[in-house]
Amino acid sequence: MSLAVVSLSWLTLLEFGSIQDKSILYFTFFASITGYNFVKYFGLARFHHRSLAKWLKEIQIFSFFCFLFMCFYMFRLQFETLIFVVACGVLTFLYAIPVLPKQLFVDNQQNLRSISGLKIYIIALVWSGVTVFLPLVNNGVSLESPEVIVTAVQRFVLVIALTIPFEIRDLQYDSLKLSTIPQQMGVRRTKIMGVLLLMLFFVLGFFKEEVTMKHIVILLVITLTTLLFLLFSKKDQGPYYSGFWVEGIPIFWLLLVLTF
């Protein structure tokens, strides 16, 4: 997951020709590991802190060192970047920690993750902010450009499409109270929604200032690759279908851009 986030951030810098400071890429890598492990394992650690399994203790130690590296690179970022970092950090905190008013929730979790139907949009919003706004702000690129907004919307749409196979896979695990998109619309309609999102993702590429044949071909390859994984996704997936192949699409995208 962290490599996917860094790949999208790197793609942003390449697109805007703004790789002056790579500290943001290192920060993003370690921050995404720290944030992911915090969200995923906070509940387990909170309730089993006195009798943590060995594997969970190892994850905590690994996360601690990632946190230290994150702090190291954070102090090398521009001050303006830190404002966005704080905003993303607050969203991540609220996503995992039960501190919000009870009346907002369908269960007793009291975090953003548990608000009915909101989960996938929070993920897409955070990924868009981290992979578009953070690297550009840190490299001195103005966010007032229409192309930046188009890129952010395009990234938001892509992340939702990439998340759909995970949502379909988790149908057998997620509580019905979460009201995920597949739970609300069914698998077939969710896939149709994903197809429409990918069409929008591809079309948005033509609203960039510089549209070359290379740009169109690579965008088409990524769109079709994502589309295939979306259409063939199902509840009973292999262990690596979403967690490796779908998650690897941003890395594949970066490799295409760097190669060609």
Secondary structure, 3 states (H helix, E strand, C coil): CHHHHHHHHHHHHHHCCCCCCCHHHHHHHHHHHHHHHHHHHHHHHHHCCCCCCHHHHHHHHHHHHHHHHHHHHHCCCCHHHHHHHHHHHHHHHHHHCCCCCHHHCCCCCCCHHHCCCCHHHHHHHHHHHHHHHHHHHHCCCCCCCHHHHHHHHHHHHHHHHHHHHHHHHHHHCCCHHHCCHHHHHHHHHHHHHHHHHHHHHHHHHHHCCCCCHHHHHHHHHHHHHHHHHHHCCCCCCCCCHHHHHHCCHHHHHHHHHHHC
